[in-house]
Each structure stands twice: as C-alpha cells, then as structure tokens.
Amino acid sequence: MAARTINIDTILNQVRQLDYIDRINLLERVISLIKKENVVKEQVKLASISGLGSEVWRDVDIDKYVENERQWD
C-alpha cells in the first residue's frame, strides 16, 4: 500500500506543477476515463427478483393493509 501512496503523491506533485487550464483539462480527462470504465452495468431481469421481500408480507393481510393506507387522517 505504501508504493501506491508514493505513486499518488508523485502524481499530485506533478499536477501541482501544471497551470490552471492544464489541471482543468486533466480533471476532465480523468472524469471521462472513469465514466467510460463505469459504463458497463449489469442488467437485472425482472424475473430474477420475483418474490424478493415476500417474507416481509407473509403475515400481512393485504386487503386490510391497502384499506388502511387509503384512509387519510
């Protein structure tokens, strides 16, 4: 882990030597790089979550629950 910190510190020292516009440019490029890496997202099929949380509702009378929710005080 120490080697990683040294690398980050070295990079930060180099970044500090850049002028403002170059630092902004670098920041935009790093953000773009991170966004590209994060683009691939696993799609969840609706069928795969069927029944998820059903144990919460096991002992609940759904009709009574809905009736209570529809009553506004």
N, CA, C and O atoms as a Maestro MAE file, in Angstrom:
{
 s_m_m2io_version
 :::
 2.0.0
}

f_m_ct {
 s_m_title
 :::
 protein
 m_atom[292] {
  # First column is atom index #
  i_m_mmod_type
  r_m_x_coord
  r_m_y_coord
  r_m_z_coord
  i_m_residue_number
  s_m_chain_name
  s_m_pdb_residue_name
  s_m_pdb_atom_name
  i_m_atomic_number
  :::
  1 25 0.822 -1.191 0.000 1 A "MET " " N  " 7
  2 3 0.000 0.000 0.000 1 A "MET " " CA " 6
  3 2 0.866 1.254 0.000 1 A "MET " " C  " 6
  4 15 0.446 2.274 -0.547 1 A "MET " " O  " 8
  5 25 2.031 1.220 0.579 2 A "ALA " " N  " 7
  6 3 2.911 2.385 0.620 2 A "ALA " " CA " 6
  7 2 3.348 2.800 -0.781 2 A "ALA " " C  " 6
  8 15 3.428 3.991 -1.079 2 A "ALA " " O  " 8
  9 25 3.629 1.824 -1.639 3 A "ALA " " N  " 7
  10 3 4.037 2.141 -3.009 3 A "ALA " " CA " 6
  11 2 2.928 2.891 -3.735 3 A "ALA " " C  " 6
  12 15 3.197 3.820 -4.497 3 A "ALA " " O  " 8
  13 25 1.710 2.499 -3.505 4 A "ARG " " N  " 7
  14 3 0.569 3.162 -4.136 4 A "ARG " " CA " 6
  15 2 0.474 4.612 -3.678 4 A "ARG " " C  " 6
  16 15 0.226 5.500 -4.494 4 A "ARG " " O  " 8
  17 25 0.667 4.867 -2.391 5 A "THR " " N  " 7
  18 3 0.626 6.221 -1.854 5 A "THR " " CA " 6
  19 2 1.732 7.073 -2.456 5 A "THR " " C  " 6
  20 15 1.512 8.238 -2.790 5 A "THR " " O  " 8
  21 25 2.913 6.499 -2.595 6 A "ILE " " N  " 7
  22 3 4.028 7.223 -3.209 6 A "ILE " " CA " 6
  23 2 3.674 7.602 -4.639 6 A "ILE " " C  " 6
  24 15 3.953 8.722 -5.068 6 A "ILE " " O  " 8
  25 25 3.067 6.690 -5.380 7 A "ASN " " N  " 7
  26 3 2.680 6.991 -6.748 7 A "ASN " " CA " 6
  27 2 1.658 8.123 -6.802 7 A "ASN " " C  " 6
  28 15 1.764 9.013 -7.646 7 A "ASN " " O  " 8
  29 25 0.694 8.098 -5.929 8 A "ILE " " N  " 7
  30 3 -0.323 9.145 -5.899 8 A "ILE " " CA " 6
  31 2 0.310 10.479 -5.521 8 A "ILE " " C  " 6
  32 15 -0.004 11.508 -6.119 8 A "ILE " " O  " 8
  33 25 1.195 10.467 -4.536 9 A "ASP " " N  " 7
  34 3 1.872 11.701 -4.141 9 A "ASP " " CA " 6
  35 2 2.721 12.249 -5.278 9 A "ASP " " C  " 6
  36 15 2.755 13.459 -5.500 9 A "ASP " " O  " 8
  37 25 3.404 11.372 -5.996 10 A "THR " " N  " 7
  38 3 4.210 11.793 -7.144 10 A "THR " " CA " 6
  39 2 3.331 12.434 -8.205 10 A "THR " " C  " 6
  40 15 3.669 13.478 -8.763 10 A "THR " " O  " 8
  41 25 2.212 11.803 -8.473 11 A "ILE " " N  " 7
  42 3 1.275 12.340 -9.466 11 A "ILE " " CA " 6
  43 2 0.755 13.703 -9.017 11 A "ILE " " C  " 6
  44 15 0.708 14.642 -9.811 11 A "ILE " " O  " 8
  45 25 0.368 13.813 -7.757 12 A "LEU " " N  " 7
  46 3 -0.142 15.090 -7.248 12 A "LEU " " CA " 6
  47 2 0.905 16.196 -7.336 12 A "LEU " " C  " 6
  48 15 0.579 17.337 -7.662 12 A "LEU " " O  " 8
  49 25 2.151 15.863 -7.050 13 A "ASN " " N  " 7
  50 3 3.222 16.854 -7.180 13 A "ASN " " CA " 6
  51 2 3.367 17.309 -8.627 13 A "ASN " " C  " 6
  52 15 3.604 18.488 -8.888 13 A "ASN " " O  " 8
  53 25 3.227 16.389 -9.554 14 A "GLN " " N  " 7
  54 3 3.305 16.749 -10.967 14 A "GLN " " CA " 6
  55 2 2.102 17.597 -11.376 14 A "GLN " " C  " 6
  56 15 2.242 18.538 -12.157 14 A "GLN " " O  " 8
  57 25 0.933 17.268 -10.857 15 A "VAL " " N  " 7
  58 3 -0.273 18.036 -11.173 15 A "VAL " " CA " 6
  59 2 -0.133 19.467 -10.659 15 A "VAL " " C  " 6
  60 15 -0.554 20.410 -11.329 15 A "VAL " " O  " 8
  61 25 0.447 19.630 -9.496 16 A "ARG " " N  " 7
  62 3 0.631 20.972 -8.924 16 A "ARG " " CA " 6
  63 2 1.510 21.854 -9.810 16 A "ARG " " C  " 6
  64 15 1.409 23.080 -9.765 16 A "ARG " " O  " 8
  65 25 2.358 21.241 -10.603 17 A "GLN " " N  " 7
  66 3 3.252 21.995 -11.483 17 A "GLN " " CA " 6
  67 2 2.544 22.478 -12.750 17 A "GLN " " C  " 6
  68 15 3.074 23.325 -13.469 17 A "GLN " " O  " 8
  69 25 1.367 21.952 -13.023 18 A "LEU " " N  " 7
  70 3 0.607 22.368 -14.199 18 A "LEU " " CA " 6
  71 2 -0.078 23.704 -13.933 18 A "LEU " " C  " 6
  72 15 -0.371 24.050 -12.789 18 A "LEU " " O  " 8
  73 25 -0.327 24.443 -15.005 19 A "ASP " " N  " 7
  74 3 -1.091 25.674 -14.821 19 A "ASP " " CA " 6
  75 2 -2.576 25.324 -14.694 19 A "ASP " " C  " 6
  76 15 -2.973 24.176 -14.893 19 A "ASP " " O  " 8
  77 25 -3.372 26.311 -14.365 20 A "TYR " " N  " 7
  78 3 -4.786 26.114 -14.063 20 A "TYR " " CA " 6
  79 2 -5.527 25.424 -15.207 20 A "TYR " " C  " 6
  80 15 -6.254 24.457 -14.976 20 A "TYR " " O  " 8
  81 25 -5.355 25.903 -16.423 21 A "ILE " " N  " 7
  82 3 -6.062 25.345 -17.580 21 A "ILE " " CA " 6
  83 2 -5.679 23.883 -17.794 21 A "ILE " " C  " 6
  84 15 -6.538 23.053 -18.089 21 A "ILE " " O  " 8
  85 25 -4.397 23.565 -17.646 22 A "ASP " " N  " 7
  86 3 -3.963 22.177 -17.823 22 A "ASP " " CA " 6
  87 2 -4.518 21.274 -16.723 22 A "ASP " " C  " 6
  88 15 -4.830 20.111 -16.978 22 A "ASP " " O  " 8
  89 25 -4.645 21.798 -15.502 23 A "ARG " " N  " 7
  90 3 -5.234 20.998 -14.422 23 A "ARG " " CA " 6
  91 2 -6.711 20.727 -14.689 23 A "ARG " " C  " 6
  92 15 -7.196 19.623 -14.442 23 A "ARG " " O  " 8
  93 25 -7.422 21.727 -15.190 24 A "ILE " " N  " 7
  94 3 -8.834 21.535 -15.543 24 A "ILE " " CA " 6
  95 2 -8.955 20.506 -16.660 24 A "ILE " " C  " 6
  96 15 -9.815 19.627 -16.612 24 A "ILE " " O  " 8
  97 25 -8.093 20.620 -17.662 25 A "ASN " " N  " 7
  98 3 -8.082 19.670 -18.778 25 A "ASN " " CA " 6
  99 2 -7.813 18.253 -18.269 25 A "ASN " " C  " 6
  100 15 -8.482 17.302 -18.675 25 A "ASN " " O  " 8
  101 25 -6.840 18.123 -17.389 26 A "LEU " " N  " 7
  102 3 -6.521 16.814 -16.807 26 A "LEU " " CA " 6
  103 2 -7.716 16.261 -16.036 26 A "LEU " " C  " 6
  104 15 -8.041 15.080 -16.155 26 A "LEU " " O  " 8
  105 25 -8.359 17.100 -15.258 27 A "LEU " " N  " 7
  106 3 -9.519 16.677 -14.477 27 A "LEU " " CA " 6
  107 2 -10.638 16.183 -15.384 27 A "LEU " " C  " 6
  108 15 -11.255 15.154 -15.108 27 A "LEU " " O  " 8
  109 25 -10.899 16.911 -16.463 28 A "GLU " " N  " 7
  110 3 -11.937 16.490 -17.405 28 A "GLU " " CA " 6
  111 2 -11.599 15.146 -18.032 28 A "GLU " " C  " 6
  112 15 -12.483 14.311 -18.228 28 A "GLU " " O  " 8
  113 25 -10.335 14.934 -18.345 29 A "ARG " " N  " 7
  114 3 -9.923 13.671 -18.962 29 A "ARG " " CA " 6
  115 2 -10.011 12.514 -17.975 29 A "ARG " " C  " 6
  116 15 -10.383 11.404 -18.354 29 A "ARG " " O  " 8
  117 25 -9.674 12.763 -16.720 30 A "VAL " " N  " 7
  118 3 -9.784 11.715 -15.694 30 A "VAL " " CA " 6
  119 2 -11.251 11.361 -15.469 30 A "VAL " " C  " 6
  120 15 -11.593 10.185 -15.347 30 A "VAL " " O  " 8
  121 25 -12.113 12.361 -15.415 31 A "ILE " " N  " 7
  122 3 -13.550 12.111 -15.254 31 A "ILE " " CA " 6
  123 2 -14.074 11.299 -16.422 31 A "ILE " " C  " 6
  124 15 -14.837 10.352 -16.231 31 A "ILE " " O  " 8
  125 25 -13.671 11.660 -17.630 32 A "SER " " N  " 7
  126 3 -14.093 10.926 -18.823 32 A "SER " " CA " 6
  127 2 -13.626 9.474 -18.763 32 A "SER " " C  " 6
  128 15 -14.373 8.559 -19.111 32 A "SER " " O  " 8
  129 25 -12.396 9.271 -18.323 33 A "LEU " " N  " 7
  130 3 -11.846 7.919 -18.198 33 A "LEU " " CA " 6
  131 2 -12.655 7.091 -17.206 33 A "LEU " " C  " 6
  132 15 -12.967 5.930 -17.471 33 A "LEU " " O  " 8
  133 25 -12.992 7.680 -16.075 34 A "ILE " " N  " 7
  134 3 -13.757 6.968 -15.048 34 A "ILE " " CA " 6
  135 2 -15.159 6.649 -15.552 34 A "ILE " " C  " 6
  136 15 -15.668 5.553 -15.315 34 A "ILE " " O  " 8
  137 25 -15.789 7.599 -16.244 35 A "LYS " " N  " 7
  138 3 -17.131 7.355 -16.778 35 A "LYS " " CA " 6
  139 2 -17.129 6.211 -17.775 35 A "LYS " " C  " 6
  140 15 -18.048 5.392 -17.779 35 A "LYS " " O  " 8
  141 25 -16.108 6.143 -18.622 36 A "LYS " " N  " 7
  142 3 -16.032 5.071 -19.617 36 A "LYS " " CA " 6
  143 2 -15.885 3.713 -18.945 36 A "LYS " " C  " 6
  144 15 -16.448 2.725 -19.418 36 A "LYS " " O  " 8
  145 25 -15.143 3.653 -17.859 37 A "GLU " " N  " 7
  146 3 -14.949 2.390 -17.145 37 A "GLU " " CA " 6
  147 2 -16.224 1.949 -16.449 37 A "GLU " " C  " 6
  148 15 -16.430 0.755 -16.230 37 A "GLU " " O  " 8
  149 25 -17.073 2.891 -16.103 38 A "ASN " " N  " 7
  150 3 -18.269 2.596 -15.326 38 A "ASN " " CA " 6
  151 2 -19.510 2.413 -16.202 38 A "ASN " " C  " 6
  152 15 -20.612 2.242 -15.681 38 A "ASN " " O  " 8
  153 25 -19.342 2.447 -17.518 39 A "VAL " " N  " 7
  154 3 -20.483 2.382 -18.429 39 A "VAL " " CA " 6
  155 2 -21.146 1.013 -18.415 39 A "VAL " " C  " 6
  156 15 -22.372 0.924 -18.485 39 A "VAL " " O  " 8
  157 25 -20.368 -0.043 -18.326 40 A "VAL " " N  " 7
  158 3 -20.918 -1.388 -18.388 40 A "VAL " " CA " 6
  159 2 -21.618 -1.688 -17.068 40 A "VAL " " C  " 6
  160 15 -20.987 -1.812 -16.019 40 A "VAL " " O  " 8
  161 25 -22.929 -1.799 -17.153 41 A "LYS " " N  " 7
  162 3 -23.723 -2.110 -15.965 41 A "LYS " " CA " 6
  163 2 -24.490 -3.394 -16.228 41 A "LYS " " C  " 6
  164 15 -25.021 -3.615 -17.317 41 A "LYS " " O  " 8
  165 25 -24.532 -4.215 -15.225 42 A "GLU " " N  " 7
  166 3 -25.251 -5.478 -15.350 42 A "GLU " " CA " 6
  167 2 -26.750 -5.200 -15.332 42 A "GLU " " C  " 6
  168 15 -27.264 -4.538 -14.430 42 A "GLU " " O  " 8
  169 25 -27.430 -5.711 -16.329 43 A "GLN " " N  " 7
  170 3 -28.876 -5.546 -16.377 43 A "GLN " " CA " 6
  171 2 -29.533 -6.624 -15.520 43 A "GLN " " C  " 6
  172 15 -29.141 -7.791 -15.548 43 A "GLN " " O  " 8
  173 25 -30.530 -6.209 -14.769 44 A "VAL " " N  " 7
  174 3 -31.254 -7.128 -13.904 44 A "VAL " " CA " 6
  175 2 -32.576 -7.464 -14.577 44 A "VAL " " C  " 6
  176 15 -33.349 -6.581 -14.948 44 A "VAL " " O  " 8
  177 25 -32.813 -8.749 -14.724 45 A "LYS " " N  " 7
  178 3 -34.090 -9.179 -15.296 45 A "LYS " " CA " 6
  179 2 -35.138 -9.162 -14.189 45 A "LYS " " C  " 6
  180 15 -34.889 -9.595 -13.064 45 A "LYS " " O  " 8
  181 25 -36.298 -8.659 -14.531 46 A "LEU " " N  " 7
  182 3 -37.376 -8.546 -13.557 46 A "LEU " " CA " 6
  183 2 -37.721 -9.905 -12.946 46 A "LEU " " C  " 6
  184 15 -38.035 -9.993 -11.759 46 A "LEU " " O  " 8
  185 25 -37.664 -10.945 -13.743 47 A "ALA " " N  " 7
  186 3 -37.991 -12.287 -13.249 47 A "ALA " " CA " 6
  187 2 -37.021 -12.735 -12.159 47 A "ALA " " C  " 6
  188 15 -37.385 -13.544 -11.306 47 A "ALA " " O  " 8
  189 25 -35.792 -12.219 -12.175 48 A "SER " " N  " 7
  190 3 -34.798 -12.651 -11.195 48 A "SER " " CA " 6
  191 2 -35.074 -12.102 -9.798 48 A "SER " " C  " 6
  192 15 -34.531 -12.614 -8.819 48 A "SER " " O  " 8
  193 25 -35.907 -11.073 -9.692 49 A "ILE " " N  " 7
  194 3 -36.212 -10.521 -8.372 49 A "ILE " " CA " 6
  195 2 -37.616 -10.890 -7.902 49 A "ILE " " C  " 6
  196 15 -38.119 -10.344 -6.920 49 A "ILE " " O  " 8
  197 25 -38.230 -11.812 -8.608 50 A "SER " " N  " 7
  198 3 -39.565 -12.268 -8.229 50 A "SER " " CA " 6
  199 2 -39.535 -12.846 -6.819 50 A "SER " " C  " 6
  200 15 -38.697 -13.692 -6.506 50 A "SER " " O  " 8
  201 25 -40.437 -12.394 -5.984 51 A "GLY " " N  " 7
  202 3 -40.533 -12.908 -4.618 51 A "GLY " " CA " 6
  203 2 -39.598 -12.232 -3.636 51 A "GLY " " C  " 6
  204 15 -39.629 -12.538 -2.445 51 A "GLY " " O  " 8
  205 25 -38.767 -11.317 -4.113 52 A "LEU " " N  " 7
  206 3 -37.833 -10.629 -3.235 52 A "LEU " " CA " 6
  207 2 -38.607 -9.823 -2.194 52 A "LEU " " C  " 6
  208 15 -39.445 -8.998 -2.555 52 A "LEU " " O  " 8
  209 25 -38.346 -10.044 -0.948 53 A "GLY " " N  " 7
  210 3 -39.033 -9.335 0.122 53 A "GLY " " CA " 6
  211 2 -40.368 -9.941 0.513 53 A "GLY " " C  " 6
  212 15 -41.084 -9.381 1.342 53 A "GLY " " O  " 8
  213 25 -40.706 -11.070 -0.071 54 A "SER " " N  " 7
  214 3 -42.013 -11.674 0.216 54 A "SER " " CA " 6
  215 2 -42.162 -12.060 1.683 54 A "SER " " C  " 6
  216 15 -43.275 -12.096 2.209 54 A "SER " " O  " 8
  217 25 -41.040 -12.349 2.344 55 A "GLU " " N  " 7
  218 3 -41.128 -12.735 3.757 55 A "GLU " " CA " 6
  219 2 -41.643 -11.582 4.615 55 A "GLU " " C  " 6
  220 15 -42.204 -11.813 5.686 55 A "GLU " " O  " 8
  221 25 -41.459 -10.356 4.161 56 A "VAL " " N  " 7
  222 3 -41.937 -9.194 4.905 56 A "VAL " " CA " 6
  223 2 -43.461 -9.160 4.927 56 A "VAL " " C  " 6
  224 15 -44.068 -8.726 5.906 56 A "VAL " " O  " 8
  225 25 -44.068 -9.620 3.843 57 A "TRP " " N  " 7
  226 3 -45.519 -9.544 3.695 57 A "TRP " " CA " 6
  227 2 -46.226 -10.846 4.071 57 A "TRP " " C  " 6
  228 15 -47.449 -10.931 3.960 57 A "TRP " " O  " 8
  229 25 -45.499 -11.834 4.502 58 A "ARG " " N  " 7
  230 3 -46.059 -13.162 4.761 58 A "ARG " " CA " 6
  231 2 -47.247 -13.128 5.722 58 A "ARG " " C  " 6
  232 15 -48.256 -13.784 5.466 58 A "ARG " " O  " 8
  233 25 -47.150 -12.388 6.806 59 A "ASP " " N  " 7
  234 3 -48.200 -12.371 7.834 59 A "ASP " " CA " 6
  235 2 -49.098 -11.137 7.745 59 A "ASP " " C  " 6
  236 15 -49.798 -10.815 8.705 59 A "ASP " " O  " 8
  237 25 -49.086 -10.453 6.620 60 A "VAL " " N  " 7
  238 3 -49.874 -9.229 6.468 60 A "VAL " " CA " 6
  239 2 -51.103 -9.519 5.622 60 A "VAL " " C  " 6
  240 15 -51.015 -10.129 4.556 60 A "VAL " " O  " 8
  241 25 -52.254 -9.068 6.120 61 A "ASP " " N  " 7
  242 3 -53.486 -9.152 5.334 61 A "ASP " " CA " 6
  243 2 -53.448 -7.978 4.355 61 A "ASP " " C  " 6
  244 15 -53.623 -6.824 4.748 61 A "ASP " " O  " 8
  245 25 -53.222 -8.277 3.108 62 A "ILE " " N  " 7
  246 3 -53.022 -7.251 2.084 62 A "ILE " " CA " 6
  247 2 -54.237 -6.338 1.951 62 A "ILE " " C  " 6
  248 15 -54.089 -5.122 1.825 62 A "ILE " " O  " 8
  249 25 -55.436 -6.917 1.977 63 A "ASP " " N  " 7
  250 3 -56.649 -6.102 1.845 63 A "ASP " " CA " 6
  251 2 -56.760 -5.083 2.978 63 A "ASP " " C  " 6
  252 15 -57.095 -3.923 2.740 63 A "ASP " " O  " 8
  253 25 -56.479 -5.514 4.211 64 A "LYS " " N  " 7
  254 3 -56.523 -4.594 5.348 64 A "LYS " " CA " 6
  255 2 -55.427 -3.535 5.233 64 A "LYS " " C  " 6
  256 15 -55.643 -2.362 5.541 64 A "LYS " " O  " 8
  257 25 -54.277 -3.960 4.795 65 A "TYR " " N  " 7
  258 3 -53.164 -3.024 4.638 65 A "TYR " " CA " 6
  259 2 -53.518 -1.917 3.638 65 A "TYR " " C  " 6
  260 15 -53.315 -0.734 3.908 65 A "TYR " " O  " 8
  261 25 -54.046 -2.318 2.491 66 A "VAL " " N  " 7
  262 3 -54.418 -1.347 1.456 66 A "VAL " " CA " 6
  263 2 -55.528 -0.432 1.958 66 A "VAL " " C  " 6
  264 15 -55.498 0.776 1.721 66 A "VAL " " O  " 8
  265 25 -56.497 -1.004 2.644 67 A "GLU " " N  " 7
  266 3 -57.594 -0.195 3.190 67 A "GLU " " CA " 6
  267 2 -57.060 0.853 4.159 67 A "GLU " " C  " 6
  268 15 -57.471 2.012 4.107 67 A "GLU " " O  " 8
  269 25 -56.148 0.453 5.042 68 A "ASN " " N  " 7
  270 3 -55.554 1.397 5.997 68 A "ASN " " CA " 6
  271 2 -54.742 2.480 5.286 68 A "ASN " " C  " 6
  272 15 -54.765 3.640 5.696 68 A "ASN " " O  " 8
  273 25 -54.042 2.115 4.249 69 A "GLU " " N  " 7
  274 3 -53.240 3.088 3.507 69 A "GLU " " CA " 6
  275 2 -54.104 4.102 2.775 69 A "GLU " " C  " 6
  276 15 -53.696 5.248 2.582 69 A "GLU " " O  " 8
  277 25 -55.273 3.691 2.374 70 A "ARG " " N  " 7
  278 3 -56.171 4.582 1.628 70 A "ARG " " CA " 6
  279 2 -56.908 5.564 2.530 70 A "ARG " " C  " 6
  280 15 -57.492 6.533 2.044 70 A "ARG " " O  " 8
  281 25 -56.886 5.324 3.839 71 A "GLN " " N  " 7
  282 3 -57.562 6.221 4.774 71 A "GLN " " CA " 6
  283 2 -56.607 7.352 5.145 71 A "GLN " " C  " 6
  284 15 -55.511 7.127 5.658 71 A "GLN " " O  " 8
  285 25 -57.060 8.575 4.867 72 A "TRP " " N  " 7
  286 3 -56.252 9.745 5.207 72 A "TRP " " CA " 6
  287 2 -56.848 10.397 6.443 72 A "TRP " " C  " 6
  288 15 -58.047 10.671 6.500 72 A "TRP " " O  " 8
  289 25 -56.015 10.636 7.412 73 A "ASP " " N  " 7
  290 3 -56.487 11.296 8.646 73 A "ASP " " CA " 6
  291 2 -56.594 12.784 8.440 73 A "ASP " " C  " 6
  292 15 -56.973 13.509 9.360 73 A "ASP " " O  " 8
  :::
 }
 m_bond[291] {
  # First column is bond index #
  i_m_from
  i_m_to
  i_m_order
  :::
  1 1 2 1
  2 2 3 1
  3 3 4 2
  4 3 5 1
  5 5 6 1
  6 6 7 1
  7 7 8 2
  8 7 9 1
  9 9 10 1
  10 10 11 1
  11 11 12 2
  12 11 13 1
  13 13 14 1
  14 14 15 1
  15 15 16 2
  16 15 17 1
  17 17 18 1
  18 18 19 1
  19 19 20 2
  20 19 21 1
  21 21 22 1
  22 22 23 1
  23 23 24 2
  24 23 25 1
  25 25 26 1
  26 26 27 1
  27 27 28 2
  28 27 29 1
  29 29 30 1
  30 30 31 1
  31 31 32 2
  32 31 33 1
  33 33 34 1
  34 34 35 1
  35 35 36 2
  36 35 37 1
  37 37 38 1
  38 38 39 1
  39 39 40 2
  40 39 41 1
  41 41 42 1
  42 42 43 1
  43 43 44 2
  44 43 45 1
  45 45 46 1
  46 46 47 1
  47 47 48 2
  48 47 49 1
  49 49 50 1
  50 50 51 1
  51 51 52 2
  52 51 53 1
  53 53 54 1
  54 54 55 1
  55 55 56 2
  56 55 57 1
  57 57 58 1
  58 58 59 1
  59 59 60 2
  60 59 61 1
  61 61 62 1
  62 62 63 1
  63 63 64 2
  64 63 65 1
  65 65 66 1
  66 66 67 1
  67 67 68 2
  68 67 69 1
  69 69 70 1
  70 70 71 1
  71 71 72 2
  72 71 73 1
  73 73 74 1
  74 74 75 1
  75 75 76 2
  76 75 77 1
  77 77 78 1
  78 78 79 1
  79 79 80 2
  80 79 81 1
  81 81 82 1
  82 82 83 1
  83 83 84 2
  84 83 85 1
  85 85 86 1
  86 86 87 1
  87 87 88 2
  88 87 89 1
  89 89 90 1
  90 90 91 1
  91 91 92 2
  92 91 93 1
  93 93 94 1
  94 94 95 1
  95 95 96 2
  96 95 97 1
  97 97 98 1
  98 98 99 1
  99 99 100 2
  100 99 101 1
  101 101 102 1
  102 102 103 1
  103 103 104 2
  104 103 105 1
  105 105 106 1
  106 106 107 1
  107 107 108 2
  108 107 109 1
  109 109 110 1
  110 110 111 1
  111 111 112 2
  112 111 113 1
  113 113 114 1
  114 114 115 1
  115 115 116 2
  116 115 117 1
  117 117 118 1
  118 118 119 1
  119 119 120 2
  120 119 121 1
  121 121 122 1
  122 122 123 1
  123 123 124 2
  124 123 125 1
  125 125 126 1
  126 126 127 1
  127 127 128 2
  128 127 129 1
  129 129 130 1
  130 130 131 1
  131 131 132 2
  132 131 133 1
  133 133 134 1
  134 134 135 1
  135 135 136 2
  136 135 137 1
  137 137 138 1
  138 138 139 1
  139 139 140 2
  140 139 141 1
  141 141 142 1
  142 142 143 1
  143 143 144 2
  144 143 145 1
  145 145 146 1
  146 146 147 1
  147 147 148 2
  148 147 149 1
  149 149 150 1
  150 150 151 1
  151 151 152 2
  152 151 153 1
  153 153 154 1
  154 154 155 1
  155 155 156 2
  156 155 157 1
  157 157 158 1
  158 158 159 1
  159 159 160 2
  160 159 161 1
  161 161 162 1
  162 162 163 1
  163 163 164 2
  164 163 165 1
  165 165 166 1
  166 166 167 1
  167 167 168 2
  168 167 169 1
  169 169 170 1
  170 170 171 1
  171 171 172 2
  172 171 173 1
  173 173 174 1
  174 174 175 1
  175 175 176 2
  176 175 177 1
  177 177 178 1
  178 178 179 1
  179 179 180 2
  180 179 181 1
  181 181 182 1
  182 182 183 1
  183 183 184 2
  184 183 185 1
  185 185 186 1
  186 186 187 1
  187 187 188 2
  188 187 189 1
  189 189 190 1
  190 190 191 1
  191 191 192 2
  192 191 193 1
  193 193 194 1
  194 194 195 1
  195 195 196 2
  196 195 197 1
  197 197 198 1
  198 198 199 1
  199 199 200 2
  200 199 201 1
  201 201 202 1
  202 202 203 1
  203 203 204 2
  204 203 205 1
  205 205 206 1
  206 206 207 1
  207 207 208 2
  208 207 209 1
  209 209 210 1
  210 210 211 1
  211 211 212 2
  212 211 213 1
  213 213 214 1
  214 214 215 1
  215 215 216 2
  216 215 217 1
  217 217 218 1
  218 218 219 1
  219 219 220 2
  220 219 221 1
  221 221 222 1
  222 222 223 1
  223 223 224 2
  224 223 225 1
  225 225 226 1
  226 226 227 1
  227 227 228 2
  228 227 229 1
  229 229 230 1
  230 230 231 1
  231 231 232 2
  232 231 233 1
  233 233 234 1
  234 234 235 1
  235 235 236 2
  236 235 237 1
  237 237 238 1
  238 238 239 1
  239 239 240 2
  240 239 241 1
  241 241 242 1
  242 242 243 1
  243 243 244 2
  244 243 245 1
  245 245 246 1
  246 246 247 1
  247 247 248 2
  248 247 249 1
  249 249 250 1
  250 250 251 1
  251 251 252 2
  252 251 253 1
  253 253 254 1
  254 254 255 1
  255 255 256 2
  256 255 257 1
  257 257 258 1
  258 258 259 1
  259 259 260 2
  260 259 261 1
  261 261 262 1
  262 262 263 1
  263 263 264 2
  264 263 265 1
  265 265 266 1
  266 266 267 1
  267 267 268 2
  268 267 269 1
  269 269 270 1
  270 270 271 1
  271 271 272 2
  272 271 273 1
  273 273 274 1
  274 274 275 1
  275 275 276 2
  276 275 277 1
  277 277 278 1
  278 278 279 1
  279 279 280 2
  280 279 281 1
  281 281 282 1
  282 282 283 1
  283 283 284 2
  284 283 285 1
  285 285 286 1
  286 286 287 1
  287 287 288 2
  288 287 289 1
  289 289 290 1
  290 290 291 1
  291 291 292 2
  :::
 }
}
